[in-house]
Amino acid sequence: MEFCIHCGGLLLPDKGKKKFVCGSCGKSSKVKGSVVVKEVIMDEGERLEVVDKDIDINPEVEEECPKCGSKKAKFWTLQTRASDESETRFFECKKCNHRWREY
């Protein structure tokens, strides 16, 4: 990979010419040495396996569920109001899967 000395953008090979052209600012640069561009295409026999897993990435906290009284819950945050206001915290009970929010 080569990068533009003017703006730091990625240099891409120019078609048919022995130079690189910056993808950001358009400046060109001469090729140093030889350039090989490869494209690898999967064979018909090669297949990608799609694995559907439900991975829980939300952390657990000690928060009392208002529905069942359990002390364990998962939580996450979202910006539901204006950017100058705090995020909304969402909780999900580990026992009964009840969801609630806290502002």
Secondary structure as GFF3:
##gff-version 3
##sequence-region A 1 103
A	DSSP	beta_strand	11	13	.	.	.	ID=ss1
A	DSSP	beta_strand	19	22	.	.	.	ID=ss2
A	DSSP	beta_strand	28	30	.	.	.	ID=ss3
A	DSSP	beta_strand	60	62	.	.	.	ID=ss4
A	DSSP	beta_strand	72	78	.	.	.	ID=ss5
A	DSSP	beta_strand	88	93	.	.	.	ID=ss6
A	DSSP	beta_strand	99	102	.	.	.	ID=ss7
###
